[in-house]
Amino acid sequence: MIMILGIVSFAVNILGPVAWVMGYMDLKKIRAGEMDPEGESQTRTGMICGMVSTIIHAAALVVGILIMSLMFGGVCCCGGAGILSNPGARPTTPPGQPGQPGGPGGR
């Protein structure tokens, strides 16, 4: 069962830590003589698959967060580049707006 969990954990990331912990606990029981040592290699394989899957998914999460933060930072910093390059400039409203010449309430 642990080997199946370890293999499936590459597709379903929550199963990686489950296979890792269950494999670790079963290997402790095998070493203590509480479980049959016949399935030790399959247990170890499932545990290693769970470890690798967990590490890969954690790295992918970190890279995804980094990419999103870079994208968000780029939009925030570069989105107003025209205004930032000329700090004395004020945005203008098109003619016909209230308070502007040619508009309602204007001169």
C-alpha positions as CSV (number, residue, x, y, z in Angstrom):
1,M,0.0,0.0,0.0
2,I,2.8,2.4,0.8
3,M,4.5,1.8,-2.6
4,I,1.1,2.6,-4.3
5,L,0.7,5.8,-2.2
6,G,4.3,6.8,-3.1
7,I,3.8,6.3,-6.8
8,V,0.4,8.0,-6.9
9,S,1.8,10.9,-4.8
10,F,3.5,12.2,-8.0
11,A,0.0,13.1,-9.3
12,V,-1.7,13.8,-6.0
13,N,0.7,15.9,-3.9
14,I,-1.0,15.3,-0.5
15,L,-0.1,11.6,-0.6
16,G,3.6,12.2,-0.7
17,P,4.0,13.1,3.1
18,V,1.5,10.3,3.9
19,A,3.6,7.7,2.1
20,W,6.7,9.2,3.7
21,V,5.4,9.0,7.3
22,M,3.7,5.6,6.9
23,G,6.9,4.1,5.3
24,Y,9.0,5.5,8.1
25,M,6.7,4.0,10.8
26,D,6.6,0.6,9.0
27,L,10.4,0.5,8.6
28,K,10.7,1.2,12.3
29,K,8.4,-1.7,13.1
30,I,10.3,-4.0,10.6
31,R,13.6,-3.2,12.3
32,A,12.0,-3.8,15.8
33,G,10.7,-7.2,14.6
34,E,7.1,-6.2,14.9
35,M,6.4,-6.6,11.2
36,D,7.3,-9.1,8.6
37,P,10.6,-8.0,6.9
38,E,9.4,-9.5,3.5
39,G,7.9,-6.2,2.4
40,E,10.8,-4.0,3.4
41,S,12.0,-3.2,-0.1
42,Q,8.5,-2.2,-1.2
43,T,8.0,-0.1,1.9
44,R,11.3,1.6,1.4
45,T,10.5,2.2,-2.3
46,G,7.1,3.8,-1.4
47,M,8.7,5.9,1.3
48,I,11.4,7.2,-1.1
49,C,8.8,7.9,-3.8
50,G,6.8,9.9,-1.2
51,M,10.0,11.8,-0.2
52,V,10.9,12.7,-3.8
53,S,7.3,13.7,-4.6
54,T,7.1,15.9,-1.5
55,I,10.4,17.6,-2.4
56,I,9.4,18.1,-6.0
57,H,6.0,19.6,-5.1
58,A,7.5,21.9,-2.5
59,A,10.0,23.2,-4.9
60,A,7.3,23.7,-7.6
61,L,5.3,25.7,-5.0
62,V,8.3,27.9,-4.1
63,V,9.0,28.5,-7.8
64,G,5.4,29.3,-8.5
65,I,5.2,31.8,-5.7
66,L,8.5,33.4,-6.8
67,I,7.2,33.7,-10.4
68,M,3.9,35.2,-9.3
69,S,5.6,37.7,-7.0
70,L,8.0,38.7,-9.8
71,M,5.0,39.2,-12.2
72,F,3.0,41.1,-9.6
73,G,6.1,43.3,-8.7
74,G,6.7,44.0,-12.4
75,V,3.1,45.1,-13.0
76,C,3.1,47.4,-9.9
77,C,6.5,48.9,-10.7
78,C,6.2,49.2,-14.4
79,G,2.5,49.9,-14.8
80,G,2.8,53.6,-13.9
81,A,6.2,54.1,-15.7
82,G,5.0,57.2,-17.6
83,I,4.0,59.1,-14.5
84,L,7.1,58.0,-12.5
85,S,9.4,59.1,-15.3
86,N,8.0,62.7,-15.1
87,P,7.1,63.4,-11.5
88,G,5.8,66.9,-12.2
89,A,3.3,65.8,-14.8
90,R,-0.4,65.7,-13.7
91,P,-2.9,63.5,-15.4
92,T,-5.3,65.5,-17.6
93,T,-9.0,64.9,-18.2
94,P,-10.4,65.1,-21.7
95,P,-12.4,68.3,-22.7
96,G,-16.1,68.1,-21.9
97,Q,-15.6,66.9,-18.3
98,P,-17.1,68.9,-15.4
99,G,-14.8,71.8,-14.5
100,Q,-13.0,71.8,-17.8
101,P,-13.4,74.4,-20.6
102,G,-16.2,73.4,-22.9
103,G,-17.8,71.1,-20.3
104,P,-20.7,71.5,-17.9
105,G,-19.8,73.9,-15.1
106,G,-16.7,75.1,-17.1
107,R,-15.9,78.5,-18.5
